[in-house]
Amino acid sequence: MSFLLNRVFRHSPAWTSIFKMSRIWHSGIDTENIPTVKHDRAAQCFTVSLGTAGNYDTAILRYSLTGDGEVNLLTTNVPDSFRGEGIAAHLAKAALDFVVEEKLKAHISCWYIRKYVEENSALGYKNHIVS
């Protein structure tokens, strides 16, 4: 049974998330200290501070409010040394949750955010996306 479930679900977004969380847990990363996403409305960006004492870097998702209840999600940038750790997903989720909470419509210019929306269709973000 486990083999069958693995073959059916291993490429689904839910399975990928479970696998990533399992990888984080097994890697010894402290899951209680998942990076905090900060929203700077004035600068129109979401950020995550990364690194350890004396060696900080920042991941960023930039957007622009275009008026009439619309926002353009422009770009995400994660420092090379932190890529593949789910940081961009945290930024994308925070930005898309902002779109939903503020009842905005979003244009997506960033390929990663578009991918995130497609892979997380169950979260209902597609209703807020303008083609």
Secondary structure, DSSP 4 states (H G I P E B T S, - for coil): -HHHHHHHHTTSHHHHHHHHHHHHHHHT--GGGPPPEEEETTTTEEEEEEEETTEEEEEEEEEEEEETTEEEEEEEE--GGGTTSSHHHHHHHHHHHHHHHTT-EEEE--HHHHHHHHHTGGG-GGGGB--
